[in-house]
């Protein structure tokens, strides 16, 4: 099925905007496009000449695009027709012997106007994005805030290693000062069992606020919440919806590991407090335990 530009704007863009807002991707909607951010990566979903096209920048932009394609590949309840086919048309060329392969045109550099528009979208997004958060009575820099300071200080980062298996995800990142060659490294390890338990509690607790009775108990062995089997979310059984959320979160947890490691290494380079809140609390507990012995 082929949709006209107006139909795409009317049906696709609102769906993408609502979805991105729910995911916390801080979307910006314009007449013919939706721009969203994931960490320091940007994806622009735009309607041009009756087609959905993507403009992207950053390490996780491809992940964002895959998420949007998956979204549009599933028929939303608000669509009356079949979803837009996002797959590009493939033309199989005829076999011609003794021919010289045609040279592919080089990609064109963005025009000054395109660069200006991209900067305006970024500035508009950055104004809305918080660079810090309050925790335990103090203000901490968010990953976005650290990235912003890194840009101002001229620092750059490099992913040294990223490992994933069925039980753990580990990322090691190096933050470098190109002017001096100095660098600091840090790693972030995410254990699957702990991640799933914490994510399940956070997700279920959020639903419990909007739907009292969503949680009916907790598993004694794992500590994970037990979801009311009679509840539904977006027309889907609550238990199935929870598994979908957890599976998707684990699938994209590589980005969390990389961002976390980069944040810690950058804060070390910037001479800021780089430890997580639980590490600081552990230090305070140790000091409190030692104090009576003095």
N, C-alpha and C positions, 0 to 999 in steps of 0.2 A: 504494500500500500504506500502511496506517495502523498504526503501532506504538503499543502502550500505554506509559504512563509508565515502568513497570518495565523494559520492553524497551529504551526509549530510554536510560534510566539505565545499563543493562547494556551496551549496544552503542555508543552515541554518545559518552558521557562518557569512557570509557577511551581511545577512539581519539583524541579531541580532546586529552586530557591527554598521551598519549604523543607525539603530533605536536608539541604546544606545547613539551614538554620538549626534544625533538630540535632545535627551532628556536631554543632559548635564550630562550623567552618567560617563563620562571620561573612555570609554572602552579601554582595552588593548587586542589586538588580537595576538594570537599565532597560530602555525600550526593547532592545534586541539581544540582550546578553545578561548573563549572571556570572559574576566573578567571585571566587571563594579562595580561602587560604587554609593550608594545613601546615602548621609550623611556619617555615619561611618559604614554602612553595606555593605557587599560585596557579590556578586553573581558570580559564575563561571559557564558558560555554556560550557560543554565539550562533545566531541564526543568520545565514547568508545564502541568498539565492535559493531558498527552499531546502537548505541542508543545515544539519547541525555540525558545526566545526569547533575545534578546540585550539586554544592558545595556552601554552603552559610554560612554566619556568620553575626550576628547583628540583631537588633530588626526589621528592615524593609526588611530583606532579603526575607521573604515570600512574601511581596508585590511585590518585584522585580521579583521573580519567576512567580507570577501570571501574571504580565504584559508581561513577555516573552512568557508564555504559550498562552496568548490571542493573542499575535503577531503571533506566529507560527500556531495558530488555524484558522487564517484568510488567505485566499489564496492571497499572494502577486502577483502583475502583472508580476513579473519577473519569477514566477514559471510556468513551463509548465505542471507539474503534480499536483495532489492533495497534500495539505500540509501534513506534517508528523503527524501522529496520536500520540499525546503526552500522551494519557491516558494509564496507566499501564494495562497489561493484568491481568484479575482476574480469578482465578481458584476456582471453588466451590468444596470443599472437599466432599467426600462421607461420609454419616452418618454411623459411626461405634459405636455400643453400647459397654459399659463396657471397655472403653479404657482410658488410662491416657493421659491427654493433653501433647503434646510435648513441652518441654521447648524451648523458643526462645533464640537463641544465643545472648550473650551480644554484644553491639556495640563495635567495636574495636577502641582503641585510635589511633589518627593519628601517623604515623611513623615519626622518625626524618627527613626523606627525605621529607615527605609531609609537615611537619611543616616548613622546610627550604624553600620549593617551595612557600608556602603561604606567608612567610615573604618576599621573593624576589618580589613576585607580589605586596604585599602591599608597599614595599619600592619604587618600580618602579612607582606605582600609586601616592604615596605621593610626589615624586619629581615633578610630573607634576601638582599637585593640589595646587592652590593658597591658602595661609592661611589668606589672608586679601584682602580688596578692598578699593578703594579711593572713598570718598563721602564728598561733601561740603568742599573740601580742606584738608581733613585729612584721615589717614589710619585707618580702622576699621577691627577688627578680624572677619573672617567669622566663620560660625558654625564649619567648619572643623578645622580652626585654633584654636578655643576655645577647641575643643575636643582633639587636639594634646597637648595643654598646660595642659589640665586636666590629660591626661595620664602621662605627665612628672611630674606633681605635685602629682600624686597618688590619685587624686580625683575620686569619682564614683558618679553615678546619679541614681535616682529612680523615676519612674513615680508614683506620688501619686494618681492622678485622671485624667481620660480622658473622657470627655462627648461629645456626638454628638447627635444632633437632626436635624430636617429639617431646622432650622434657624441659628444654631450656633455650633461651635466646641470649646471646652475649654480643655486645658491641664495644669496640675499643676505638676511641677517637683522639686525634692529636690536634691541638690548637696551636697555630704558629704565628709568630710575629715576623713577617717577611723582611722587615727592615733590619732586624738584629739576628734572625735565625733562631732565636730562643723559642722553646715550645714546652708545653705541658701535655701530658696524656692522662686519660682516665677511662674507666670501663664501667659498663652498666650490665648487670646480669638479671634476667627476669626468669624466675622459676615458674613453670606452667601451673603447678598445683596451687601455689600461693596466688598467682595472677588470677586464675579462674575463680578462686574463693573470694578474693577482694572485689573483683569485677562483678561477681554474682551478687554480693551483698550490696554494693553501690547501686547496681541496676535495679534490684528488687526493692531496695529502700526508696529509690526515686519513684517507682510505680506505687508503692504503698502510700506515699503522700497523696497521690492523685486518686488512687483506688484502694481505700481501706479494706483490709481483708485479703490483699493480694498475697501476703506471706502468711502461711498457716503453721509454720514451725521451722526448725533448723535440724540439719543432719548431725547426729551426735559424733560421727566419725570425722567428717570433713568441715563442719561448721557452716556449710552452705545453706542458704535459705531454701525451704520447701515451698513451691509456688502452688497456689490454689488451682487445681485442675479444671475448675468450673469457670475460670476467668479467661477472657480473650483480650488480645492487644492487636489493634489494626485488623480485626477479623481473623486472627490466628490464635490457636490455643496458647495460653500463657506459657506453658512448659516448653512448647516448640519455639515460641518467640524468644524465650530466654536462651535456649541452646543456640539459636541463630545469632543473637547478640554476642554471646561469649565466643563463638567460633569466629565471627567476623573480627572481634577485638584481638583475639590471639593471632589471627592471620596478618593483622597490620601492626603487631607489637614490635616488629623490627624497628619501625620508625621511633617508637617510644624509647627503645634501648639506645639508638643512635643519638636522639635528641638529649636524653638524660646524660649520656657520657660527654657529649659536646658541652652541655651546660656546666657540668662540674669542672671540666678541663679549662673552659673559658674563664670561669670565676677564679680559678687558681691563678691564671695568667693576669687577671685584673686585680689580684690581691683582695678578693671579696670572700665572704663566708661561703664555702662551696659544699659543706656537708648537708645532707638531708635532715629533716626535722627529727626523724627517729634516731639518727646518729647523735645529734645534739642532746636529745633527751637521755640517751644511754650514757653519755658523758656526765650529765648532771646527776643521774642516778648513782653512777660510780663515785662521784665526788661526795654525794650525800651519805653513801655507805661508809666511806673512808673517814669522814669528818669526826664521828664519835670516838674513833680510835686515837685521834691526835691528842 
